[in-house]
Amino acid sequence: MKKIFITLLLTIIIASGAGIVKAYQVNVDGGSWNYGVSDTYVWSNYYHGKKAHYSTVIGANKFSSGYTPKGRWSKASSVRRPGWQIWKANKAYYGFY
């Protein structure tokens, strides 16, 4: 009975289109970093009030925000690379100039 319930529950979740989302908001290196992977995208957004910085993602493609002045959000996103190991296939970064 337990196997039937779990199978039914997984079928409902998959059929409903519920996606996987792993998102984080952390304070790091004196700034704020928002990054994650959804069922469609990988993203990296970083804010620092005192240093110029950038955000980069590697998913299906590699994108970078480029130079972002202090006091502004750097933003980068890409369609995510498929696969069940989403953090091995999709990467999010930030850095400083």
Contacts in CASP RR format, 6 or more apart in sequence:
PFRMAT RR
TARGET T0000
AUTHOR 0000-0000-0000
METHOD contacts of the structure
MODEL  1
MKKIFITLLLTIIIASGAGIVKAYQVNVDGGSWNYGVSDTYVWSNYYHGK
KAHYSTVIGANKFSSGYTPKGRWSKASSVRRPGWQIWKANKAYYGFY
19 38 0 8 1.000
19 39 0 8 1.000
20 37 0 8 1.000
20 38 0 8 1.000
20 39 0 8 1.000
20 86 0 8 1.000
21 36 0 8 1.000
21 37 0 8 1.000
21 38 0 8 1.000
21 39 0 8 1.000
22 36 0 8 1.000
22 37 0 8 1.000
22 86 0 8 1.000
22 87 0 8 1.000
23 34 0 8 1.000
23 35 0 8 1.000
23 36 0 8 1.000
23 37 0 8 1.000
23 38 0 8 1.000
24 33 0 8 1.000
24 34 0 8 1.000
24 35 0 8 1.000
24 36 0 8 1.000
25 32 0 8 1.000
25 33 0 8 1.000
25 34 0 8 1.000
26 32 0 8 1.000
26 33 0 8 1.000
27 33 0 8 1.000
29 48 0 8 1.000
29 94 0 8 1.000
29 96 0 8 1.000
30 48 0 8 1.000
30 50 0 8 1.000
31 46 0 8 1.000
31 47 0 8 1.000
31 48 0 8 1.000
31 49 0 8 1.000
32 46 0 8 1.000
32 47 0 8 1.000
32 48 0 8 1.000
33 44 0 8 1.000
33 45 0 8 1.000
33 46 0 8 1.000
33 47 0 8 1.000
33 94 0 8 1.000
34 43 0 8 1.000
34 44 0 8 1.000
34 45 0 8 1.000
34 46 0 8 1.000
35 43 0 8 1.000
35 44 0 8 1.000
35 45 0 8 1.000
35 92 0 8 1.000
35 94 0 8 1.000
36 42 0 8 1.000
36 43 0 8 1.000
36 44 0 8 1.000
36 92 0 8 1.000
37 43 0 8 1.000
37 80 0 8 1.000
37 86 0 8 1.000
37 87 0 8 1.000
37 90 0 8 1.000
37 92 0 8 1.000
38 80 0 8 1.000
39 80 0 8 1.000
40 79 0 8 1.000
40 80 0 8 1.000
41 77 0 8 1.000
41 78 0 8 1.000
41 79 0 8 1.000
41 80 0 8 1.000
42 57 0 8 1.000
42 58 0 8 1.000
42 59 0 8 1.000
42 77 0 8 1.000
42 78 0 8 1.000
42 79 0 8 1.000
42 80 0 8 1.000
42 81 0 8 1.000
42 90 0 8 1.000
42 91 0 8 1.000
42 92 0 8 1.000
43 57 0 8 1.000
43 75 0 8 1.000
43 76 0 8 1.000
43 77 0 8 1.000
43 78 0 8 1.000
43 92 0 8 1.000
44 55 0 8 1.000
44 56 0 8 1.000
44 57 0 8 1.000
44 75 0 8 1.000
44 76 0 8 1.000
44 77 0 8 1.000
44 92 0 8 1.000
44 93 0 8 1.000
44 94 0 8 1.000
45 55 0 8 1.000
45 73 0 8 1.000
45 74 0 8 1.000
45 75 0 8 1.000
45 76 0 8 1.000
46 53 0 8 1.000
46 54 0 8 1.000
46 55 0 8 1.000
46 68 0 8 1.000
46 73 0 8 1.000
46 74 0 8 1.000
46 94 0 8 1.000
46 95 0 8 1.000
47 71 0 8 1.000
47 72 0 8 1.000
47 73 0 8 1.000
47 74 0 8 1.000
48 70 0 8 1.000
48 71 0 8 1.000
48 96 0 8 1.000
49 70 0 8 1.000
49 71 0 8 1.000
50 70 0 8 1.000
50 71 0 8 1.000
51 70 0 8 1.000
51 96 0 8 1.000
51 97 0 8 1.000
52 67 0 8 1.000
52 68 0 8 1.000
52 69 0 8 1.000
52 70 0 8 1.000
52 96 0 8 1.000
52 97 0 8 1.000
53 68 0 8 1.000
53 70 0 8 1.000
53 74 0 8 1.000
53 94 0 8 1.000
53 95 0 8 1.000
53 96 0 8 1.000
53 97 0 8 1.000
54 64 0 8 1.000
54 65 0 8 1.000
54 66 0 8 1.000
54 67 0 8 1.000
54 68 0 8 1.000
54 74 0 8 1.000
54 76 0 8 1.000
54 94 0 8 1.000
54 95 0 8 1.000
54 96 0 8 1.000
54 97 0 8 1.000
55 64 0 8 1.000
55 65 0 8 1.000
55 66 0 8 1.000
55 68 0 8 1.000
55 74 0 8 1.000
55 75 0 8 1.000
55 76 0 8 1.000
55 92 0 8 1.000
55 93 0 8 1.000
55 94 0 8 1.000
55 95 0 8 1.000
56 62 0 8 1.000
56 63 0 8 1.000
56 64 0 8 1.000
56 65 0 8 1.000
56 76 0 8 1.000
56 92 0 8 1.000
56 93 0 8 1.000
56 94 0 8 1.000
56 95 0 8 1.000
57 63 0 8 1.000
57 76 0 8 1.000
57 77 0 8 1.000
57 78 0 8 1.000
57 90 0 8 1.000
57 91 0 8 1.000
57 92 0 8 1.000
57 93 0 8 1.000
58 78 0 8 1.000
58 81 0 8 1.000
58 90 0 8 1.000
58 91 0 8 1.000
59 78 0 8 1.000
59 79 0 8 1.000
59 80 0 8 1.000
59 81 0 8 1.000
59 89 0 8 1.000
59 90 0 8 1.000
59 91 0 8 1.000
60 78 0 8 1.000
60 79 0 8 1.000
60 80 0 8 1.000
60 81 0 8 1.000
61 78 0 8 1.000
61 79 0 8 1.000
62 78 0 8 1.000
63 76 0 8 1.000
63 77 0 8 1.000
63 78 0 8 1.000
64 76 0 8 1.000
65 74 0 8 1.000
65 75 0 8 1.000
65 76 0 8 1.000
66 74 0 8 1.000
67 97 0 8 1.000
68 74 0 8 1.000
74 94 0 8 1.000
76 92 0 8 1.000
80 86 0 8 1.000
80 89 0 8 1.000
80 90 0 8 1.000
81 89 0 8 1.000
81 90 0 8 1.000
82 89 0 8 1.000
83 89 0 8 1.000
END
